[in-house]
Amino acid sequence: MAALRAFEAAARRLSFTEAAVELGRTQGAVSHQLRELEARLEVKLFEREARGITLTETGRVYLPFVREALDRLRAGHDALRPPADDHVLTVSCSPNFAAKWLVPRLGDFIRGHPDIDLRISAAMQHVSFADDGIDMAVRHGGGSWPHLNVTRLCEERLIPVCSPHLSPSIAKITRVQDLADYVLIHHRDRSEWATWLEAVGARVEAFDFDRGPIISHASLAIDAAVAGQGIALTRSALADLDLNAGRLVRPVPDEVPATFAYWIVYPKVNATRQTVRRFQQWLLSQTPHTNE
């Protein structure tokens, strides 16, 4: 069991050192346990390189089964707790989703479900339900987590957004090509705008991609757009509340389907928990166009 927990932690963090810190062990002990596990299974689970570790194809196949087993063990542990503990619900999601989608809407859930002790845990990485005390999560991705219950919360589109007071006047924008006259706000790197512009048929060579700030978090890029610092390219779900409130507008109607979507996920053994089911129903009620 110790070796399986070490494998799951190292696979999630792609670091023996970080896995050791999480598990309260030495890096040497974790590395030794994983080598013993590989020897016992007679397979190679990790590629060990100078820059770090990566999962082998065998490791990627094995990981979902280990996670499901650990999640079921945690559920068995939870089943031994007094029933009163079921009023506590811990939900994991990304900081972007928490800031721009979930937290602004939570007042409605809290008013309608005062008996649930809701706890939101925001983290960039996907959590381990078995070890992190998480009951359910909202994940951004392709939806392929075979060891979990998965329900699509909402599809997304990539759209440009800006302040209605952006200068020069956005009334001058009549087509995508006009965006070249404005500062573009970049999320993570300068490639996303170019990819989007190509997809909508714009002349990419007319745009100066070296201009405008690069911002690491999508929520902060949206905030920069609200503050009038330029035009951001963002996911529709994250911009929805600011658009509805008039803090943002869409300067052009063009959009591109996003590669990923938001999904409600939780261990299959949690499917009968009333707190989980009630929170899922509430999440889905906030997105009337959900396709499950």
C-alpha positions as CSV (number, residue, x, y, z in Angstrom):
1,M,0.0,0.0,0.0
2,A,2.8,2.4,0.8
3,A,4.3,1.8,-2.6
4,L,1.0,2.4,-4.3
5,R,0.5,5.7,-2.5
6,A,4.0,6.7,-3.5
7,F,3.3,5.8,-7.1
8,E,0.1,7.8,-7.2
9,A,1.7,10.9,-5.6
10,A,4.8,10.7,-7.8
11,A,2.7,10.3,-10.9
12,R,0.5,13.2,-10.0
13,R,3.4,15.6,-9.1
14,L,5.9,14.1,-11.6
15,S,8.5,14.5,-8.8
16,F,9.9,12.0,-6.3
17,T,11.0,14.8,-4.1
18,E,7.5,16.5,-4.0
19,A,5.9,13.1,-3.5
20,A,8.2,12.4,-0.5
21,V,7.3,15.8,1.1
22,E,3.6,15.1,0.6
23,L,3.9,11.6,2.1
24,G,6.2,12.6,5.0
25,R,9.0,10.4,3.8
26,T,12.5,10.8,2.4
27,Q,13.1,11.1,-1.3
28,G,15.3,8.0,-1.1
29,A,12.6,6.0,0.6
30,V,10.0,6.9,-2.1
31,S,12.5,6.1,-4.9
32,H,13.3,2.7,-3.3
33,Q,9.6,1.8,-2.9
34,L,8.9,2.7,-6.5
35,R,11.8,0.5,-7.8
36,E,10.5,-2.3,-5.6
37,L,7.0,-1.9,-7.1
38,E,8.4,-1.9,-10.6
39,A,10.4,-5.1,-9.8
40,R,7.3,-6.7,-8.3
41,L,5.2,-5.9,-11.3
42,E,8.0,-6.6,-13.8
43,V,7.3,-3.3,-15.6
44,K,8.8,0.2,-15.9
45,L,6.5,2.8,-14.5
46,F,8.7,5.9,-14.8
47,E,11.2,7.3,-17.2
48,R,14.0,8.8,-15.1
49,E,15.7,11.7,-16.9
50,A,18.1,14.5,-15.9
51,R,15.3,17.0,-16.0
52,G,12.9,14.9,-13.9
53,I,10.5,12.0,-14.3
54,T,7.7,11.1,-16.7
55,L,5.2,8.3,-16.8
56,T,5.8,5.5,-19.2
57,E,2.9,4.3,-21.3
58,T,2.6,1.4,-18.9
59,G,2.5,3.8,-16.0
60,R,-0.2,5.8,-17.6
61,V,-2.3,2.7,-18.0
62,Y,-1.8,1.6,-14.4
63,L,-2.4,5.0,-12.8
64,P,-6.3,5.1,-13.1
65,F,-6.6,1.7,-11.5
66,V,-4.4,2.6,-8.6
67,R,-6.3,5.9,-8.1
68,E,-9.6,4.0,-8.1
69,A,-8.4,1.5,-5.6
70,L,-7.1,4.2,-3.2
71,D,-10.4,6.2,-3.6
72,R,-12.4,3.1,-2.7
73,L,-10.3,2.5,0.4
74,R,-10.8,6.1,1.4
75,A,-14.6,5.7,0.9
76,G,-14.5,2.6,3.1
77,H,-12.7,4.6,5.7
78,D,-15.4,7.4,5.4
79,A,-18.1,4.8,5.8
80,L,-16.8,4.1,9.3
81,R,-17.4,7.7,10.3
82,P,-20.6,8.8,12.1
83,P,-23.3,9.7,9.6
84,A,-23.4,13.3,10.8
85,D,-20.0,13.9,9.0
86,D,-21.9,13.7,5.7
87,H,-22.9,17.4,6.0
88,V,-19.3,18.4,5.2
89,L,-18.5,18.6,1.5
90,T,-15.1,19.5,0.2
91,V,-14.9,20.5,-3.5
92,S,-11.7,21.0,-5.5
93,C,-11.3,23.2,-8.5
94,S,-8.8,25.5,-10.2
95,P,-8.2,29.0,-8.8
96,N,-9.4,30.4,-12.2
97,F,-12.7,28.5,-12.0
98,A,-13.1,29.4,-8.3
99,A,-12.5,33.1,-8.8
100,K,-14.5,33.6,-12.0
101,W,-17.3,31.0,-11.9
102,L,-17.9,29.3,-8.6
103,V,-17.3,31.7,-5.7
104,P,-19.5,34.6,-7.2
105,R,-22.4,32.1,-7.4
106,L,-22.0,30.4,-4.0
107,G,-24.4,32.6,-2.2
108,D,-27.2,31.0,-4.0
109,F,-26.1,27.5,-3.0
110,I,-25.5,28.5,0.6
111,R,-28.9,30.1,1.0
112,G,-30.6,27.0,-0.5
113,H,-28.6,24.4,1.4
114,P,-27.8,25.8,4.9
115,D,-27.3,22.3,6.3
116,I,-24.2,21.6,4.1
117,D,-20.8,22.7,5.4
118,L,-19.2,23.5,2.1
119,R,-15.4,23.9,1.7
120,I,-13.7,25.0,-1.5
121,S,-10.1,23.9,-2.1
122,A,-8.5,25.7,-5.1
123,A,-5.5,24.1,-6.6
124,M,-3.9,24.1,-10.1
125,Q,-3.1,20.4,-10.1
126,H,-5.7,17.6,-10.2
127,V,-6.1,16.3,-6.6
128,S,-6.0,12.8,-5.3
129,F,-9.4,12.1,-3.8
130,A,-7.8,9.3,-1.7
131,D,-5.2,11.4,0.0
132,D,-6.3,15.0,-0.1
133,G,-9.7,14.7,1.7
134,I,-11.6,15.8,-1.5
135,D,-15.2,14.6,-2.0
136,M,-15.7,15.9,-5.6
137,A,-14.1,18.3,-8.1
138,V,-14.7,20.4,-11.1
139,R,-11.9,19.7,-13.6
140,H,-11.0,21.3,-16.9
141,G,-10.0,18.7,-19.5
142,G,-11.1,16.2,-22.0
143,G,-13.4,14.2,-19.7
144,S,-11.5,11.0,-19.8
145,W,-11.1,9.8,-16.2
146,P,-12.4,6.2,-16.3
147,H,-12.0,5.6,-12.6
148,L,-14.4,8.5,-11.7
149,N,-18.0,9.5,-12.2
150,V,-17.8,12.2,-14.9
151,T,-20.6,14.7,-15.9
152,R,-20.0,17.6,-18.3
153,L,-20.7,20.9,-16.6
154,C,-20.4,23.2,-19.7
155,E,-18.7,23.4,-23.0
156,E,-16.5,26.4,-23.8
157,R,-15.6,28.7,-26.6
158,L,-12.6,31.0,-26.9
159,I,-13.7,34.6,-27.3
160,P,-12.1,38.0,-27.2
161,V,-13.3,40.3,-24.4
162,C,-12.5,43.9,-23.3
163,S,-13.8,46.7,-21.2
164,P,-16.7,48.7,-22.8
165,H,-14.6,51.8,-22.1
166,L,-11.5,50.6,-23.9
167,S,-9.7,53.3,-25.7
168,P,-9.7,54.0,-28.6
169,S,-13.5,53.4,-28.7
170,I,-14.4,49.8,-29.4
171,A,-17.2,51.2,-31.6
172,K,-14.6,51.4,-34.2
173,I,-14.1,47.6,-34.2
174,T,-16.3,46.1,-37.0
175,R,-14.2,43.0,-37.8
176,V,-11.5,40.8,-36.3
177,Q,-8.8,42.5,-38.3
178,D,-9.5,45.7,-36.4
179,L,-8.2,44.1,-33.2
180,A,-4.7,44.7,-34.6
181,D,-5.0,48.3,-33.5
182,Y,-5.3,47.3,-29.8
183,V,-3.1,45.9,-27.1
184,L,-3.6,42.1,-26.8
185,I,-3.5,40.5,-23.4
186,H,-1.7,37.1,-23.5
187,H,-2.4,34.2,-21.3
188,R,0.7,32.1,-20.5
189,D,2.4,32.8,-23.8
190,R,2.0,34.7,-27.1
191,S,0.9,31.7,-29.2
192,E,-2.8,31.4,-28.3
193,W,-3.9,34.7,-30.0
194,A,-2.1,33.7,-33.2
195,T,-3.8,30.2,-33.2
196,W,-7.2,31.8,-32.6
197,L,-6.8,34.5,-35.3
198,E,-5.8,31.8,-37.9
199,A,-8.9,29.8,-37.0
200,V,-11.2,32.7,-37.7
201,G,-9.5,33.6,-40.9
202,A,-7.7,36.8,-39.9
203,R,-4.4,38.0,-41.4
204,V,-2.1,37.1,-38.6
205,E,0.9,39.0,-40.1
206,A,-0.9,42.3,-39.4
207,F,-0.8,41.7,-35.6
208,D,2.1,42.6,-33.3
209,F,2.3,39.7,-30.8
210,D,5.3,41.1,-29.0
211,R,3.0,43.8,-27.7
212,G,0.9,43.4,-24.5
213,P,1.4,41.7,-21.2
214,I,1.7,37.9,-20.6
215,I,-0.4,36.9,-17.6
216,S,-0.1,33.5,-16.0
217,H,-3.7,33.0,-14.8
218,A,-6.8,33.3,-16.9
219,S,-8.7,35.0,-14.1
220,L,-6.0,37.7,-13.9
221,A,-6.0,38.2,-17.7
222,I,-9.8,38.7,-17.5
223,D,-9.3,41.2,-14.7
224,A,-6.7,43.1,-16.8
225,A,-9.3,43.3,-19.6
226,V,-11.9,44.6,-17.1
227,A,-9.4,47.3,-16.1
228,G,-9.1,48.5,-19.7
229,Q,-5.6,47.2,-20.2
230,G,-6.3,45.6,-23.6
231,I,-8.3,42.8,-25.2
232,A,-8.1,39.3,-23.7
233,L,-8.7,36.0,-25.3
234,T,-10.5,33.8,-22.8
235,R,-12.8,30.9,-22.2
236,S,-16.5,31.8,-22.3
237,A,-17.4,30.1,-18.9
238,L,-14.8,32.3,-17.1
239,A,-16.0,35.5,-18.7
240,D,-19.7,34.9,-18.4
241,L,-20.4,36.8,-15.2
242,D,-18.3,39.8,-16.2
243,L,-20.1,39.9,-19.6
244,N,-23.6,39.7,-17.9
245,A,-22.6,42.4,-15.5
246,G,-21.4,44.7,-18.3
247,R,-17.9,44.9,-17.0
248,L,-16.8,43.2,-20.3
249,V,-18.1,43.2,-23.8
250,R,-17.3,41.1,-26.9
251,P,-15.8,43.5,-29.5
252,V,-16.4,40.9,-32.2
253,P,-18.8,37.9,-32.3
254,D,-16.2,35.5,-33.7
255,E,-15.4,32.5,-31.5
256,V,-13.6,29.2,-31.7
257,P,-14.7,26.0,-29.8
258,A,-12.3,25.3,-26.9
259,T,-10.4,22.0,-26.9
260,F,-11.5,21.2,-23.3
261,A,-14.6,21.6,-21.1
262,Y,-15.4,21.7,-17.4
263,W,-16.5,18.4,-15.8
264,I,-17.9,17.4,-12.5
265,V,-16.0,14.4,-11.2
266,Y,-15.9,12.3,-8.0
267,P,-15.1,8.7,-7.0
268,K,-17.8,6.3,-8.1
269,V,-18.3,5.3,-4.5
270,N,-19.5,8.8,-3.7
271,A,-22.4,8.6,-6.2
272,T,-24.9,7.9,-3.5
273,R,-23.9,10.6,-1.1
274,Q,-26.6,13.2,-0.8
275,T,-24.3,16.1,-0.3
276,V,-22.4,15.2,-3.6
277,R,-25.7,14.8,-5.5
278,R,-27.1,18.0,-4.2
279,F,-24.1,20.0,-5.1
280,Q,-23.9,18.5,-8.6
281,Q,-27.6,19.3,-9.2
282,W,-26.9,22.9,-8.2
283,L,-23.9,23.2,-10.4
284,L,-25.8,21.9,-13.4
285,S,-28.7,24.3,-12.6
286,Q,-26.2,27.2,-13.1
287,T,-25.5,26.1,-16.7
288,P,-28.8,25.7,-18.6
289,H,-27.1,24.6,-21.8
290,T,-25.2,21.7,-20.2
291,N,-24.9,18.6,-22.4
292,E,-24.3,15.6,-20.2
